[in-house]
Amino acid sequence: MSEPRPKLHRRREIAGGSARSLLMTILGEFVLPRDEPAWTAALVDALGMFDVEEKSARQALARIAAEGWLRSDRFGRRVRWSLTGPGRRLLAEGAERIYGFGSGERNWDNRWLIVLVTVPEAHRDLRHKLRTRLSWAGFGSPAPGVWITSRTEAEADAKVILDELALSGQAMSFVAGYGALGEEPEMVAAAWDLGAVAERYRQFIEEFRATRPRSRDDVFRAQTRLVHEWRRFPFLDPQLPAELLPPQWIGATATDLFNDRHTRWREIAQQRWAELAG
């Protein structure tokens, strides 16, 4: 029997600099590729490099285990942690999205996927869940009840979201090109705040262009921070095609920087984790 898939709260996954969020980054970047259990001490020491106190680190481990992503095995007084099946799938899905993410680099057939779904104002919690999950999937909302994306293949993602929120019965979807009324750039501006996304990219570039790790611990910290910050962008950036983006879109520069630094630091960071995990 397959393990049940725990509920995934994606906004909490990427929000803030909590010990839990940072631990998820470490699990995805270092534990998942090795496919080996990790001792409590290794994970606590890794979080300690970011000034996370031992108590907070242990609480983060307990929370992630309670959510179904980790399981523990005791060996005398020591405990080691293994990813569950759902945990591996979650992190593998996240890794695929993080490392495959890039902005404005795909061909587009000038068609939009439009999803119409209205949730009454009285159901604020449901409205929030719908907005959070569709936004994570790359949808923007140019008008109440209207959700759009330039990725027409995202219809399958939308159906899963609407099915899980029991909203499919009151939703409609269409695939179409933009018509003669109004201006397409204005629709894009109403659906997404690209200026805010660009500012986050500028902050990312400023930080990691200036990062010059010297010791092995420095490299481990830099690599972890790099991935931790980059994993926010698939939620923030709808990955619009280049023709819908401002000229010389800064997201492309940030993508190149991430790929360069990740490749440059990866080997030493993985070696340092192996030392901690050993």
Secondary structure as UniProt FT lines:
FT   HELIX           10..14
FT   TURN            16..17
FT   HELIX           19..26
FT   HELIX           27..31
FT   HELIX           32..34
FT   STRAND          38..39
FT   HELIX           40..48
FT   TURN            49..51
FT   HELIX           54..66
FT   TURN            67..68
FT   STRAND          70..75
FT   TURN            76..77
FT   STRAND          78..83
FT   HELIX           85..99
FT   STRAND          111..117
FT   TURN            121..122
FT   HELIX           124..136
FT   TURN            137..138
FT   STRAND          140..143
FT   TURN            144..145
FT   STRAND          146..149
FT   HELIX           152..154
FT   HELIX           155..164
FT   TURN            165..166
FT   HELIX           168..170
FT   STRAND          171..177
FT   HELIX           184..191
FT   HELIX           194..209
FT   HELIX           216..230
FT   TURN            231..232
FT   HELIX           233..236
FT   HELIX           242..244
FT   TURN            247..248
FT   HELIX           250..277
//
